[in-house]
Every structure is written in structure tokens, then in C-alpha cells.
Amino acid sequence: MKNMMEVQDLTFTYSGASEPSLKSISLPVEKNKVTALIGPSGCGKSTLLRGMNRIHDLYPGHQYEGVINLLDSDEKGYTDILGIKKEADLIRLRQRVGMIFQKPTPFPMTIFENIAYGLRLSGIKKRPDVQEIVEQSLRDAALWDEAKDRLDHDARGLSGGQQQRLCIARAIALKPEVILFDEPTSALDPISTLAIEEMISVLRKKYSICIVTHNMQQAARISDYTGFMYLGEMIEYDQTDTIFMTPSKKQTEDYISGRFG
Amino acid sequence: MRLLMNRLFLIFSTLAAIIGLFFLGWILFTLCAKGLTGLNFDVFTKDLIDGGLRNVIVGQIMMSGVATVIGIPVGILAGIYLQEYGGNSKSTEFLRDLSDVMMSAPSIVVGTFVYAIVVVPTGHTSGWAGVLALFILMVPIIVRTTDDMLKLVPIELREAGIAIGASKYHVTMNIVIRYAKAGILTGILLAFARVVGETAPLIYTSGSSEFWSTDLTSTFPSLTVSIYNLATMPDDEMVQLGWTGAFLLTAMVLIINLLGRYASNKKRS
């Protein structure tokens, strides 16, 4: 299988920090697979994820060293996204590498506009096209039946779980190649969590997914590969079964069996 | 002992509240009693020269309105700069502190300042001079409310905007401002309510006129300045008109404040 993204030897230092938060991290994100990142709070897993669409760049002064390769659209080669300098190219990158956050973040607009907004920014402006993609995205995010009669309502009137599915619909409407999930269910109840997890297992057929989670059972349930991080380092990366059944490092085993973290 | 202190404290604070409310009630009662007796149709249809208040009410609203129309973009843009682009630099903090100081600047100082830079060089009072004074008074209020309201917008919302490929400009204009809309609107209404009742900045700048005028380049009719003038007239009818003007002004400010409250309540629900 091809790698959709390849993080190679990435060292990342927050603005003003003396120590790097990520130390020589390497991680492949395989195409059409789910890669999970686990580890205790503060280990750098969210920092790593937020580097993969350069959202850190919203705040000035952070330092990247290393390479993050993204497979070109024609699949013939890779481009190092850390080399991107122009604002327009960063915008293009974020359309190709979507992100879902911990807290649902519906925009202060109608449900329809929440999805149409990103489409228009990406250049899709014709009303029939927009309508079609909005409907398809909502269907893919399993929200269409609940939302179809209230598309012109404020999106903030949806429940937390519905809001999170709307955010997923909003991301997939842009036809990204990779979707990054940053603890997408930690603010949700168990039933909404289940809905999101089921969706992720469907979405992997079309997209490559990288998910940060605090919940080890979740990683075990939905991912193909798992990386265990600790104190800014990638301790172990392997197939999820291997990580959970026969980890090769003692730290990994200790964390998974609940002895620390 | 503790129980006694508790009782005493309760009694004193209740008394203080009663005293405060008593005077407020007294003012409102006097205002209504004296103002309402002179309230009739003529007040709204005749100009001051004919014993009505039409021209001064329109003049006051016009000056405050023009100041607001110019003040809104300036204030909001400055607020956006402070919160979205200024970062935590020293200059941003300085500008923020400066706005705070300007918010509490005595309005007579602003009036005198505009008198010195506009009225003296041009040689006469004018509506524009009044507009400028009111503008200077209201901009800091709009700046600080915008700044505060934008601060309440969750950082995740900005990141989510960036994450779907919006530029910082788009995120600010289409997402952040929209989220903070109700709060900013409240700020604008309160700023308008603040300046619409101002007298001190207008006495030396717009002056007041007894005649109908919509020409801001000359001395301009002002309700507050007229109330001030009417109150000191020897003629009882004139004083009565002053009371009516004061009543109308209070009603106007009250309504705008209520509108502001309504807007911010709606946001919460």
C-alpha cells in the first residue's frame, strides 16, 4: 500500500519554548487506512497532528525541522508540505488535508451555509453544484435524515453529536485526501461517539485518516495502525493488533495495560 | 456576633440601595410630571423658534447618527486590529489602554479640544464640529466592545475556519464577526445612547440653533444644548419646553438602552 503522508524526522518547537515538543518523529499515514496516535496528555500527539496541515502557522514563530511528505494528486511523487510558503498554497493544502477538532465547531451560519461556505471558498459557486455536494456530504456524514428539513436553521441548534457530524460533512465536502481527527469524540456522549466511530470506518474507504485519541479502546476498535507517543517521541509504531497484543517496547506495554498515563 | 454583623451588613446595603433608588425615582418622577404636562403635538411639529422641539430633536439625532455612521467602521476595524492582528505586543496593549483612558475622558475636554482645532480656525460653530466631538467620544467605546466581543469567540472556531481553507481575512469577516455580531451591535447602540445625551461636547462646537437646518457646515440645532439654554430662561414657557425636551431625551436614551439589552439577551438564548 502507498503512503498518503510521510512524516520524517520531524522536530517541532513552539514559539518561545526552549525544548522541542516533537523530537525526530517519523510516521507514515497509509492510503485508505486509519492511523491512530495514542499516548498520555502532553506527549505531543495533537502537536504532531496539527503540523500535518500546518495549522500551527496560524500563530507566528513556531519552528519545524524535518519533512512532511504528502502524496501528489497524480500519485507520482511527493511534496514536502513544510516547504510551502505562499498563503494560497497553504489554503490548498488545508483543503486537501481536512481536520476535525475536539470540540464541535459549527460556524455561526445555517446548516447549509456551514458546508457551502468552504465550497465557495474553494471555487465551487454554482448553486446546483453546491446543493448537490451539500446533500452528498450530509449523507456521507449520516446527518442528512436529521438535517434535511432544517437546512436553513442555525447550525448551533444541533446537538453536540450532530454538530460534530456536520463538521465532518463540512470537511469531506471539500474532497480532501486526508482527514485528521483531533480527539473527535472526547466531548461527546457514548451514543454519539459510536456514530462517529462507525462513520470513520466507512470514511476510510475513500479517505486516509489519522486520529488522535485518548481512548485506547477506540484506537483498538477503529484503527489499522497505531503509534504510541511519549514525551515528544514516537516510542512505537506498528499494526494496531501488534501494538495492543504484543508490543515490543516496555513503555508501550505499560501504557496500554494502564500502569501509567 | 457573626449573625449580628450579617444583619447589620444587610440593613446597610438595603438602606444604600433604597437611597439610590429613591433619588433615581425622584428624578424620573419629576421628569415625567414636568415633562409630560408640556408634551403636545406642537413639540414635534414646530421648530424651537415657534415653541416646538422638532428642529433640535432632528438635529441631535442627525449629529449623533452621522458620528455613529463614521464611528462604526473606524471603531470596528480598530477593534479587529487589536484582537485579531495586534497579538500581544506592547503597542497593542498601549492602544488598548489608550482606548480605556479615552472612554473615561471628560466630555467637556473633548468639546474644548474640537473647539480649539475646528471652531477657532473656521471662526464659527458648525454641525461637523459637533459630529467630530461625538465621534471622538464614541469610537473608543466601539473599539473596546468590539475587542471584548471578539475575545469571546472561541479560538477553535478560528482554527476550524483556517482548516477548511479560509484565509485569515475570510475567517475574521465571515466567521468571527458573525459570531460576535449581537455583542458588537449592543456596543454600537450603547455608544449611540452615550453620545446622543451629551451636552458638554456640543456647547462650544455645534452650538444650537432655533431654526430648522440640515446643513452641517453651519451652527446646528441640538436638543441637549437647547435644554441647557431653555432651563436658564426667565420665561416659564421656555423652562417648560426644556423639561419636555429633557423628558424626551431620557425616553430616547432609555429606549436605545433597552434595545441594546434586547440584542444581547437574544444572543444568549
Interface residues (C-beta under 8 A of the other chain):
Chain A: N53 I55 L58 P60 E87 I91 R92 R94 Q95 G98 M99 F101 Q102 K103 T105 F107 P108 M109 Y117 G118 L121 S122 C167 R170 A171 L174
Chain B: G87 P154 E156 L157 R158 E159 A160 G161 I162 A163 I164 G165 A166 S167 K168 H170 N174 I175 R178 Y179 K181
